[in-house]
Amino acid sequence: MREMLLFLTQSLVEDRDAVQVEELEEDGDLVYEITVNEDDLGRVIGKGGRVANALRTVAKAAAVREGRRVLVDILD
C-alpha cells in the first residue's frame, strides 16, 4: 500500500524526488504520512481537499482487502 501511495503522489507533483511516504502503526491502525515539496503541497491537497480525500479513499479501499484501518496524513 505504501508503494501505491508513493506512485499516486509522485504522479501529482513536479518534484518527484521530494515525495516521502512513511508507514507507522498506532493502536493497530496503519498511518501513512506523506511529505512533499512545499511548492507541490497544493497539488496533493487539491481544491477543497478533493485530491487528498481521493488518496484517502483509495487507501481505505485497499485496506479493506487486508482487514485493516488506514489513515493518510499529508504533512506540511
C-alpha positions in Angstrom: 0.0 0.0 0.0 3.0 2.3 0.7 4.2 1.8 -2.9 0.7 2.6 -4.2 0.5 5.9 -2.3 4.1 6.8 -3.4 3.2 6.2 -7.0 0.0 8.2 -6.9 1.6 11.1 -5.1 4.6 11.2 -7.4 2.2 11.3 -10.3 0.7 14.5 -9.0 3.8 16.6 -8.2 6.6 18.2 -10.1 9.4 17.3 -7.7 9.1 13.5 -7.6 12.3 13.0 -5.6 10.9 15.0 -2.7 8.0 12.7 -2.1 8.3 10.5 1.0 5.7 8.1 2.4 6.3 6.8 5.9 4.3 3.9 7.3 3.6 3.9 11.1 1.4 1.7 13.3 -0.7 3.3 16.0 -3.1 1.3 18.1 -3.4 -1.3 15.4 -4.1 1.2 12.7 -1.8 1.9 9.8 -0.9 5.5 9.4 0.8 6.8 6.2 2.4 10.2 6.4 3.0 11.8 3.0 5.6 14.6 2.8 6.1 16.6 -0.5 8.0 19.7 -1.5 6.3 22.9 -0.2 5.6 24.1 -3.8 3.7 20.8 -4.6 1.6 20.8 -1.4 -1.4 22.4 -3.1 -1.4 19.8 -5.9 -1.6 17.0 -3.4 -4.3 18.6 -1.3 -6.3 20.0 -4.2 -9.2 22.5 -4.2 -11.2 21.9 -1.1 -9.1 18.9 -0.2 -10.6 16.8 -3.1 -7.3 15.2 -4.1 -6.3 14.4 -0.5 -9.7 12.8 0.1 -9.3 10.8 -3.1 -6.0 9.5 -1.9 -7.6 8.6 1.4 -10.4 6.8 -0.3 -8.1 4.7 -2.5 -6.0 3.8 0.6 -9.1 2.8 2.6 -10.4 0.7 -0.3 -7.1 -1.2 -0.5 -7.0 -1.7 3.3 -10.4 -3.5 3.2 -8.7 -6.4 1.5 -6.3 -6.7 4.4 -8.9 -6.1 7.1 -7.1 -3.1 8.4 -7.9 0.5 9.2 -5.8 3.1 7.4 -5.2 6.8 8.0 -3.4 9.1 5.5 -1.9 12.3 6.7 -0.3 14.9 4.4 2.3 16.8 6.3 3.3 20.3 5.5 
